[in-house]
Amino acid sequence: MRKIVFRAREIGTKRWVFGDLEFQRILKNALIHEYRNDGKYKGVVNVENNTVGQFTGLCDSNGKDIYEGDIVKVGRESIMYIAWHEYLAQFYYAYYGDKQTHNDQKATLKDMMFNYKVEVIGNIHDSPEILNRQP
């Protein structure tokens, strides 16, 4: 059974919360149903809609969970971020500059992890400046 988890920043505190996602259509805001480490329900948290990202189901070379919106170092120097491709229905690596257009230069997350060491080094919400450090 695969683990389906979302993360997002709490409105006001900017604290990252993890859990089940709920989107209220009328109010147009996202909520995360947060759970404690022992699995017990902790409560509902109002989160920033634009920071919601899904767990990809994969971990980086250090065992850290990879989420949509994470910035990763691939190999020795390539810096990319993780995005969701609607048409292909899968996560992929996007290059800096590809943020809005999602061009044809896509590599699936699984393919890249099979061929290269991958390390999460930040995310597009907390540290977008990392994407500007392209070699």
N, C-alpha and C positions, 0 to 999 in steps of 0.2 A: 504494500500500500504506500503510495507516495504522500509526502508531507506537503500540504498546501497551507502556506502561511503568507501573510502580508505584513509589510512594515510601513510606517508613515510617522511624520513628526506631529506631536501634539500641538494643538493651537495654543499659543501663548508661551508655553515652557520650552518649545522646540525639542523636547525629549522624544527619542525614538521609541515607539511602541510596536509590539509584534503580536499578531493574532489573526482572528477572523475578520474579514472585511464586510461592512454593510454600507450600502449607498442609499441615502434617502432621496428619492426622486423629487418630492415636493420641495424640500428644503435645499436640495442640491448640495448636500455635504456628506462627507465620508466619516464613518465611525469604525473604530477597531475594537473588537471584543477581546480584551487582553486577559491572558492567563498567567498564573504564577509558574515558577519553575517546577513545582510539584503537580501541575496540571489543573489546579483548582481555579475557578473563575475569579478574576480580579475586578472586572467592571468594564464599562463602556467609556471610550475616550474619543472626544472630537478631534479630528486630525485635519491637517492641511491637504486638501484634495490633490494638489499638484505634486505632493511628495509620496503618494502611494506607489508602492512597488511590490511585485510578487517574488517570492522565493523561487529560484530557477530549478531547484531540486539537485543542484550541484554545489560542491565545495571547491575552494581554491587549493593550491598546493600546500597551504598551511592548515587546511581543515576548516577554514572560515566559510560560512554560508554565503553564496552569491545571490544577490537580489537585483532585480530590474533597477537600473539607475546607478549601479555600482561602477566605479572607474577601476579598471584593471590594468596591470602591467602584464603584457604577453611577451614571453621570451625575455631577452635582455633589455630591450628599450621601447618597444611599441606600447603606446598608451591608448586605450580604447574604453568605451563604456558599453554597458549591457542594455539592450533595448528589446522590445517586443515587436515582432513583425506580424501584423494582422493577417495578411494574405497567406503567408507560409505557416502561421500559427506556431511560431517557435521563437525562442530567444536567440539573439545574434550579437556579434560585436559590431559596434558602429565606430567609425573613425571620427576624429575631431573634424568639424566642418560638415559632417553628414547629419548633424543633429536635427535639422529641419527637413531635409530632402529625402533621407533614407535611400541613398543611391544604390546602384546594382552591386557595389563592392561589399558583399555581405558574407560573413563566415559564421556558420552556426556555432553556438557555444560548445556543444559536444565535440565538433570537429576540431576546434582550436585547442581544447583541453587535451585532446588525444595527441596532438603534435607538439605542444608547447607547455612550458611552466607558466601558470597563471596565478597572479597574486592580486587580491583586492587591496587598493591603495587609497580609496576614498569613495565619495559618491557625488553625483552631479548637483546635489542640493547643499551639502556642507562645504565642498571643496571644488567648485567648478574650475578654479584657476589651474588645477592639475592638467586639465585638457589642453591648456595653452603651452604646456611644456613639451610639445612634440619635437622630436629630433629633426 
